[in-house]
Amino acid sequence: MEEYGKVSIWVGNFKGANEFGGYMEEVFDKEGDSTSKFMIDFKIDYIDIQFQEVDFNNQKMSLEDKLEGCSYLDTFSDQIPIISEHYNSVVCLYNFKYSGLIKECSNLKYIGYFNYKED
C-alpha cells in the first residue's frame, strides 16, 4: 500500500543474479498491468518501480552491510532490527507500507516497514 515516508524492506538469499532478476522481473499482461513473482508471493497489487531499490551480491553480508548504499538509510537505520543472519539480496520499496500479511516466501523474508525522510 502506498504511503509517503515509509520504506518496506525484504532480505534474502538467491543462488545467483539471474534467479534474483527473474524473481523481481515485471511481466505485463494484455491490459498493461504488471506483476512479478515477488508481487505474487507477497500479494502486492502494485509497485511504483521508480521508488524501488533492489540489490544482489554473490557475497552474503550482514543486514547492516547489505543495506549500505540504500537511499535515505541514515534516516531509518536506527529503526532496523538486529538480525544475525547474512543475506545476498535486498528489496526496498519507498513510499510503501507493506501489510506484513506474508512474512516469508520463496527466498525472501519481510523485515518490516520504517519511517524515512528524503533529504
KARAVEN-V110273 format. One line per field, one symbol per residue. ss: DSSP state (H for helix, E for strand, L for the rest). phi: phi as a letter, one per 20 degrees, with the letter a starting at -180 (. if undefined). burial: + if it has 16 or more other C-alpha atoms within 10 Angstrom, else -. Layout:
ss=???
phi=???
burial=???
This chain:
ss=LEEEEEEEEEEELLLLHHHHHHHHLLEELLLLLEELHHHHHLLLLLLLHHHEEEEEEEEEEEHHHHHLLLLLHHHHHHHLLLLLLEEEEEEEEEEELLLLLLLEELLEEEEEEEELLLL
phi=.fbgndcdcccaccfafffffffeffcdefenfdbbfgffgdldfbceffddccbcbgefcfggffegnfgmgfecgfeffecefdcdbbccdelbdffmgdebblddcfdpdcfccff
burial=-----+++++++++-----+--++-+--------++-++--+----+------++++--++-+--++---+-+--+---+-----+++++++++++++-----+---+++++++++---
